[in-house]
Amino acid sequence: MDVQSATYMTPSPVVLSDDLIPEVLSFLSVKSLLRMRCVSKSWRALISDPVFVKLHLKKSSTRKTLFSLMKKRPLSESVDTHQSDGKVYCVLYPKSRLLHNPSFKLSVDSYYLSNENRNIAGSCNGLICLTGFSFTFTYREYWLRIWNPATRTLSPKIGYFRDSSNCPHEMYSFPAFDFKFGYDNSTDTYKVVATNTYLTHNLTCLVRILTFGDNVWRDIESFPVAPQNRIYSGGVYLGGTLNWLAIRDYFPHNVVKFAIPVEQFRIVSLDLGTETYNQYMLPRGFDEMPPDMPTLGVLGDCLCFSYSPNKINFVIWKMQIFGVDESWVQFLKISYQTQHPDFHVVPLFLFEDTLILTSHKRQSIFYNWRNNTVEKINVTITNYTTTDYVESLVSIF
């Protein structure tokens, strides 16, 4: 072939097989995929197909990030305050930026805007469950909304119910139910569990459950032990279960925190498939009540239990095999020697060899557990509105 002929040759188009196209697209971000729905009718159908949505979610699950809500004020001094206008924003903390430049200036992205000033019941598979609440002098009213920040979709209000719990009238301005959100693997459905924060006359805790699609609240069996409906110890979602730190024979009116024997502590776990409870023991190394209440959480897809036994150390235990009491191992023991004496932390997220924690003053800390180094960072991660999050195409309906 001569040079002139070669000059005018048209390169052959690259053709992807039908089997390869979903695989390639599944690595893209949700934003990119939403734009690509305009490429063709077949791509639009593919990107909306439930099988592809699950394939994309599986790939996205390896790219977890941190999610926070900003409510009517800047989330931290590191946020551009001119962009905070009183609405509610989803703020994403990208993993790579946190690790390589932890003090970066975080700007609010209007793409993740929600006009709902609500609390978070939980995050699962890219969906955020928001809870709403209003009250009169005779009853409280609750409702839910499901939000997918990545697809910018928000459901109508669902799950309405009224509550007229017998409690002091001055307490009606506070919600009497705590809500938690999770995914039932066995039926491929999402559920919300509502637990009454005030004990009934027979010292039991009301538990209600709602399955999306049914939109009907059902009462289920009360907790076998009293759960701690606190931000650090209640309703932790893991693998189709919700898990609470609980105390056996504990009644708020006659027991103070420091008088609780450690033998009374349990983990009570609600299986979202069977809607039944299991109880698990805490690590055997937990043998003395610490000054502050312990914390229950999830790190690295394992249930974790953490506490400060004194003002010297902070201890984290991991349940390596969920539901097996004998599988508890001490994961980390962090010294406070280089910290302020009243330093108290809560673990939020584990990135490879770096643990992200927040202090009681809402200061964020990076702890590298391999080389035992601590770095305080400027970005404030508010623990009461923060959860690990995966962008997804999962429909709010």
Secondary structure, DSSP 8 states (H G I E B T S, - for coil): --HHHHHT---------TTHHHHHHTTS-HHHHHHHTTS-HHHHHHHH-HHHHHHHHHHHTTS-EEEEEEESS-SSTTB-GGG--SSEEEEEE-HHHHHH-TT--B---GGGEE----EEEEEETTEEEEEEEEE-SS-EEEEEEEEETTTTEE---EEEEEE--SS-GGGTTS-SEEEEEEEETTTTEEEEEEEESS--TTS---EEEEETTT--EEEE---SSEE--STTTS-EEETTEEEEEEETT--TTT--GGG--GGGEEEEEEETTTTEEEEE---TT--S--SS--EEEEETTEEEEEE-SSSSEEEEEEESSTT-GGGEEEEEEEE-TTS-TT--EEEEEEETTEEEEEETT--EEEEETTTTEEEEESS---GGG-EEE--------
